[in-house]
Amino acid sequence: MMELRIRLQLAEAFGPDNRWYCSEAYGRNIDDPELLLRYYVGSGGAADFADRFNQAMGMLNRWYCSQFYQCDVRDPRILWEYYMKHATGLGLRGNPRCAADGCRVELSIAC
């Protein structure tokens, strides 16, 4: 799972969103991988990724994902993809009740 986590995080760091924000911060087009990584970490992207990854692998997302696919889903890639596509609708992302230490939404709402 660590290899997947690293690949996903690097994809974000080198992806178009971080590249745009980094370029805006420096006032020029940035393509240097080291500078993109430094900006990603320094601007909080790494911490944000860690929170999202933990929520994606958490019980609440696993329950919703399993309901969506109508089978028990434990594959980290499938959980991540489901989370990134559907988590806003579940109230997991951008919800003030969700904190860095995990989502505070009761699991009972899922039943």
N, C-alpha and C positions, 0 to 999 in steps of 0.2 A: 504494500500500500504506500510505503514511503516513496518509491519510484514514481508512482502515479501522482502523488501530492507534489513532488518536485516538478514533474513535467507540467502539471496544471498551473502551478505558480509561475514557472518560467514563461509559459504561454501568455499569462496575463501581463507579466513584466515587459515582454517584448511585443505585446499585442497593440492594436491600433489605439485603444483608449489611453493606455499609459504613455504610448509614444506621443500622442497628441498633447496630453497634459504636460509631459516633460518638455516638449518643444515649445509650448506656450510659456512655461516657466523660464526657459533659456532664451526665448525670443528668436529662435532659429530651429530649423529642422534637425532633429536628433535621431541618429541611427546607430550610435555607438552602444553596443550591448552593456558595457560596464556602466556608462552614464545612465542608461535606462534602468539598470538594476539599482544603482545608488538612489535614483529618484524614486523608484518604486518603494524601496525600503524606507527612505527618509520621509516620504509623504504619507506614510501609514498604510500603503497598499499591502504590505506583507502582514501586518497585524489584522487588517480587514479580511484578507484572504484566510488567515488562520481561524478567525471567528466563523466565516462562512463555511469553511471546510468542516469544522467541528459540528456545525448545525446540519450540514448535508449528511454527515455520517451518524447523526444522532437518531434517537428512537422515534421522535415525532416525524421527521422526514422519511425515515424508513417505513413507518406505518403508512403514511400517505402514498409513498411510492409503491409499496406493496399492494395497496388498494387499487391504485391506478393500473398496475400490471396484472392484478388478480392472482398474485403468487408472492411468496416470501422473497423479497429482494434484499440481498446483502452485498452485492457486487459494488465496490466503491465507485467505479466509473458510471454505472447506471444511476446510483444515488446522487452523484455530483451533477450529472446531466439533468436529471429530474429536478433537483433543487434549483439549478440555474434557470431552468425554463419555467418552473411552476411555483417557486417559493414565495414570490411576491403575493400571489393569489392566496397562499396559505397563511399569510400574515407572519411568516418567519423572518423575512427580510424587511427592514425599515419599520419594524414594529417597536414602539417604545417599551413594550413589555419584554422584549428580547434584550438580554444583556450579554456582555462579553463572556460570561461564565455559562451561557446556554440560554435557551428560550425558556421563559417562565410560564408559558401557556400550559394549562393543565392537559395531560394526556387524555383525560376523560372526555374532552370535547371531541376527540377523534372517534369515540365509540358510539 
